[in-house]
Amino acid sequence: MAKTPVPVSRVAIAGNLQLARTIFNFSQEDLGALCQLHRTHISAIERQELNVGVDTVERLARAFTVPAYVLLMPRAEAQTLLYEAFVSSAEQAG
């Protein structure tokens, strides 16, 4: 029996979430605390095991101060926006 391919949006969210955590220097536990999600939930999203709901995508995006659609974008486009959000948040922090 053939294995069902992982949906493109799930792959995008997983990759962009890992990228965002790297840019913002968040551990899975840090991000989970910000989003009120358990670290294992973050891990399962990054491993493409979960069909993530819209509310969860919104919570994750809010932690990185970007619109939710950024987490669904192709990695090259998302990387630029995530980096800009990081620089902006660092400047606001002082």
C-alpha positions, 0 to 999 in steps of 0.5 A: 500500500502506498504511503499518502504524501504529506500535504504541502501546507504541513511541510511549509508550516513545519519548515518555517516553524523550525526556521523561525525558532532558529532566527528567534533563538527559541527552544520548543519549550520556549515557543510552547510557553509563549503559545500555551502549547506543550513542547511535544505539540511543537515537536509533532508539528515540526515532524509534520505529524499533526494537521494544525488548526487555524487557531494554532497557526495564529498562536504560533505566528503571533509568537514571532510577530508575523501574520499567520500566512507567513508560516504557510509561505515558501521558505525563501519568502518566509525567511525574509519576513521572519528575519525582519520581524526579529530585527524589529522586535530586537529594536523595540526591546532596546 
